[in-house]
Amino acid sequence: MYAMVEILGKQYKAEKGGLLKVDKIEAEEGKDLDFDTVLLFRGDDSIKVGAPYVEGAKVTAVLEKHAKGDKVIVYKYKRRKDYQRKQGHRQNYSFIRIKEVSLA
């Protein structure tokens, strides 16, 4: 049993017990989260596709921790123009553990 859920504008496959790395969610670690923006729900014997969301479907998760991703270097350069810029970026992420995927 799994569900395709939309979290902060991005789509993820949520299975019970799975760990998802999503963009940073503004909440405390250990807090329970409920997502009702389920796009697709697959049960034991059937598949339900939403238009745009499946009614009654819900994904319950717990926020495990916040972390930062690897550093990405952005380097701009124009030859013969004495122009070069170097900039780094580290994206903030949240790790959430899926507790339950249900359809009411």
Secondary structure, DSSP 8 states (H G I E B T S, - for coil): -EEEEEETTEEEEEETT-EEEEE--SS-TT-EEEE--EEEEE-SS-EEE-SSS-TTEEEEEEEEEEEE---EEEEEEETTTTEEEEEEE--EEEEEEEEEEEE-
